[in-house]
Amino acid sequence: MKELVPGGKNDCNFSTTCNDFHTCYRRFFLYVDYFFYNNDFIRATGIVAIQLAGISVSSYWIAKIVTVLKKNKDKDRFFRLLLGIGVIPYSIAVLHWAYHYLYVETSLPYPGFSDYLWLLAYFIWVIALTYKLVLVIQKTEITHVDRSFFTFLSIGFSLQILADFVYLQQILEGAYTYSGWIDPLWTVTLLLKGAAGIYHLQVQKLGVAPRGHWFIDWRKDNTSYLLLAIFLSYVLVRSFGTMNLLLTSLYIVFILVIIKQVALLKQNNQTVEQLNRLSKSLEEKVENKTKQLQYALDEVSRMAKYDNLTGLPNRHMLHGRLNEITHSEIEAALMFIDLDRFKLINDTMGHEAGDKLLVEVAKRLEKSIRKNDIVARLGGDEFIILLEDIHPDDVAEIAQRILMSLLPRL
């Protein structure tokens, strides 16, 4: 098979319609390969664009974190703040290096200004990681949230250490070239740190990762299939022209299996989300029923101890308090109050007027006693006043005050 060279005799012209789809399909990948791998400026510009995009995304996540920091006063706020501060010197270092490499076109000394800024960013992130580790060690247990969060952070730091190690080795050997394969790794590490911060911020106290964040959901569901698709495309390009019917059928079956798996995964996610919604709805209903039951129990307890008409303690509550006093050394006094001719008022003016009279008498009795005394209604027109911790000489004074409160016209 002849090799296709961009601009060669066997190449197709983009300005005309390709009669041979397979030839033009392969020619497209050859053009991409030729264009990027033989143009240092384009490669460097692309790497800088990728790094700036990573900085922009991480800065956006950090901005969201700082916004919440104003309202959230937990111990982790210092950790998230350090993650955000570390992005600042890192961004300045990338911009400084990109400016000199692309526009000034002068080689920077090593170590230089950008290297010191990167070291400062690494130092800040190490402090943040150490602080977070101390908080986790102080906990009684490591939750699922902590493990998921440290997965982001550990992968990010591991890739950063790997990239720095390869970079130093290439610098010492004089083999480092800007826009090489290790440059995107630094952007990935920055994105992972930003993802760790935003993930840690959105996790609820229940210890589960919130649904709805596009980066977390997309990474969890589609990363493996995306890698398989890229690998399959590469194999198809490399093996084009040598495939037979069996190999072509195998690729088609493989693609159909991937499509089916993605569809099943999406269906499973929808089922899980539906079950979560149903579970949440059930929890809300159970919580509402529990509140209603608790309110009913409180109401029953109140009705068992207080009179429904006047709101005063009833006979049952008074007996309980008398039993407590009899087993103590507290001096107390009892006053029995009975309203004369109350039955006549009920018979002549009606029960509604009698009820209003009882309520008004109860209010006046409560205003006439001390705060620690109890006014109870035994039933009908009978009331009892319990005076606790009182000297016998003070009983007559309180009794006189009660009589004076009942003198004004009811």
Residue pairs with C-beta under 8 A, 6 or more apart in sequence:
1 241
1 242
2 10
4 10
4 11
4 23
4 26
4 27
4 30
5 11
5 30
6 27
6 30
6 31
6 34
10 23
11 27
12 18
12 20
12 23
12 24
12 27
18 24
22 240
22 241
25 240
26 237
26 240
26 241
29 237
35 42
36 42
36 43
36 46
37 43
40 177
40 179
41 102
43 179
44 101
44 102
44 178
44 179
45 102
46 179
47 178
47 179
47 183
47 184
48 94
48 98
48 101
48 102
50 183
50 184
50 187
51 94
51 98
51 183
51 186
51 187
51 190
52 94
52 95
52 98
53 187
54 187
54 188
54 190
54 191
55 87
55 90
55 91
55 94
55 190
57 191
57 194
58 87
58 190
58 191
58 193
58 194
59 87
59 91
61 194
61 195
61 197
61 198
62 83
62 84
62 87
62 194
62 197
64 198
64 201
65 80
65 81
65 83
65 84
65 197
65 198
65 201
66 81
66 84
68 201
69 77
69 80
69 81
75 135
76 132
76 135
76 200
78 131
79 128
79 131
79 132
79 135
79 200
80 197
80 200
80 201
82 124
82 125
82 127
82 128
82 131
83 125
83 128
83 193
83 194
83 196
83 197
84 197
85 124
86 121
86 122
86 124
86 125
86 128
86 193
87 121
87 190
87 194
88 121
89 117
89 118
89 120
89 121
89 124
90 117
90 118
90 121
90 190
92 117
93 113
93 114
93 115
93 117
93 118
93 121
94 114
96 113
96 114
96 117
97 108
97 114
100 106
100 108
101 108
101 178
108 114
110 171
122 160
125 157
125 193
129 153
129 157
132 153
136 142
136 146
136 150
139 146
143 207
144 207
144 208
145 200
145 203
145 207
145 208
145 209
148 199
148 203
148 209
149 196
149 199
149 200
149 203
152 192
152 193
152 195
152 196
152 199
153 192
153 193
153 196
155 192
156 188
156 189
156 190
156 191
156 192
156 193
156 196
157 189
159 185
159 188
159 189
159 192
160 185
160 186
160 189
162 185
163 182
163 185
163 186
163 189
166 182
167 176
167 182
170 176
170 180
170 182
195 215
195 216
198 213
198 215
199 209
199 213
199 216
202 209
202 210
202 213
203 209
203 210
204 210
209 216
211 217
211 273
211 276
217 269
221 265
221 266
221 269
222 262
225 258
225 261
225 262
228 258
229 258
232 251
232 254
232 255
236 251
239 247
243 251
304 314
304 316
305 313
305 314
305 316
305 317
306 312
306 313
306 314
306 317
307 313
307 314
307 376
307 377
309 355
309 358
309 359
309 377
310 358
310 359
310 362
310 377
311 362
312 362
312 366
312 375
312 376
312 377
312 383
313 321
313 374
313 375
313 376
313 377
314 376
314 377
314 378
315 376
315 377
315 378
315 379
317 376
318 374
318 376
318 378
318 384
318 386
321 374
321 386
322 386
325 332
325 386
325 388
330 388
330 389
331 389
331 390
331 391
331 392
332 386
332 387
332 388
332 389
332 390
333 386
333 387
333 390
333 392
333 395
334 384
334 385
334 386
334 387
335 384
335 385
335 387
335 395
335 398
335 399
335 402
336 382
336 383
336 384
337 365
337 382
337 383
337 384
337 385
337 402
338 381
338 382
338 383
339 357
339 358
339 361
339 381
339 382
342 354
342 357
342 380
342 381
345 353
345 354
345 357
346 353
346 354
357 410
358 377
358 381
360 410
361 383
361 406
361 410
362 375
362 377
362 383
364 405
364 406
365 375
365 383
365 385
365 402
365 405
366 375
367 405
368 398
368 401
368 402
368 404
368 405
369 375
369 385
369 387
369 398
369 402
370 387
370 398
372 388
372 389
373 385
373 386
373 387
373 388
373 398
374 385
374 386
374 388
375 383
375 384
375 385
375 386
376 383
376 384
376 385
376 386
377 383
377 384
378 384
385 402
387 394
387 395
387 398
390 398
